[in-house]
Amino acid sequence: MSGEKVHDLVIIGGGPAGLTAAIYASRGRLDTVVLERGVIGGQAAATEIIENYPGFPEPIEGPELMERFEAQAKRFGAKIEYGFVTEVDFSGDPKIVKTDTTEYRARTVIIATGAQPQKLGVPGEEELAGRGVSYCATCDGAFFKDAELAVVGGGDSAVEEGIFLTKFAKKVYIIHRRDKLRATAIIQERAFANDKIDFVWDSVVESINGKDAVESVTLKNVKTGEKKDLPVQGVFIYVGLVPQSQLFKGKVEIDERGYIVTDEFMRTSVPGVFAVGDVRRALGRQVATAVGDGCVAALMVEKYLSEQEVV
Ligand code: NAP
């Protein structure tokens, strides 16, 4: 229990959106707690380099950028605490956020829980997770020196991480279900110019095979129906993201794809509860858009609290 103390703001999630909200709120002298269940910085901290965050004309490493966000939030007095949120109750005032060890009471809450990798849902994926199947090249790439690897997907993540993996692997096959990539043009150009990358177009993974570790993937060409086994020692899956909103089902409005619905001011369907970043229904999934969300939400929290005082 955090006792009878009622915080001005509890932020659930310490990625770029949550930390930005923490910077603005604590600078506004709100008593602010950020709850993080794992590594501070979210997906950005698992990204090797970030080269499209304004102000850094030279690429900056994701973990370093996120350490800077964290240091800036702490400098203004935000408290960062670790815990797995198990339950929320937004029905009363204060709002309650329970972790496995502590119950927090807060006048406002910002949901900044982000998203996690979408699973492919094929045989072998679960069985061989951690034994060649990975969703994080930055975390696991170095285990695959001189290996042959498959990367599944055609978006920014698949292509960027595929390029990153060529630092270790001798060959990277990017397996995409269409014959055109979704990734940003500059990332595509780099991948096409990389000798270690081969593209397998119009193909889906039917199964991931291996006894104790990944040995191959079975691919199916969606145009011809032809199947083949591709020998690889690792499979990195980047087929999109799933918003981390399960905890909030029935508590705030969530759309059919699991994204929390907000207005342009980051307000959810519950007064005093805001949502920011990748868990929110929005267009961009960038550090820059997360930062914008976090800033707006913190300003709205200040406004909401000052209006409550007037009443
Ligand atoms: P994404 O943009 O949603 O791309 C997912 C890719 O996986 C698409 O190419 C999609 O194919 C493919 N796919 C989806 N389901 C599949 C399935 N069941 N089997 C095979 N392929 C499947 O996801 P993301 O690359 O993870 O990126 C998520 C967001 O983060 C995006 O908004 C992205 O722009 C952003 N991001 C930005 C950067 C950056 O700015 N540097 C880096 C990483 C991520 P189709 O193309 O056919 O739909």
Residues whose N, C-alpha, C, O or C-beta is under 5 A from the ligand:
A	BS01	NAP	L120 G153 G154 G155 D156 S157 A158 R177 R178 R182 Y238 V239 G240 L241 R285
